[in-house]
Amino acid sequence: MAKLKITLVRSVIGRPETQRKTVRSLGLRKLNSFSILPDSPTIRGQIHKVEHLVKVEEIADEGKVALDK
């Protein structure tokens, strides 16, 4: 399963409380902080809610292959 690197690129100052909580639930606190999460419909829905505040990059799950060896 692919993973997503989510980076907070815009501040949550002046944003509605629901958007602040969504950003926090994605594991983001400060500007330019990032979180690596699994690609799932739940995470995609949260990203869609705050897509104007975050940058999303899809990363390969290469670490799993290295652990299997």
Order of alpha helices (4+ residues) and beta strands (2+ residues): beta-alpha-beta-alpha-beta-alpha
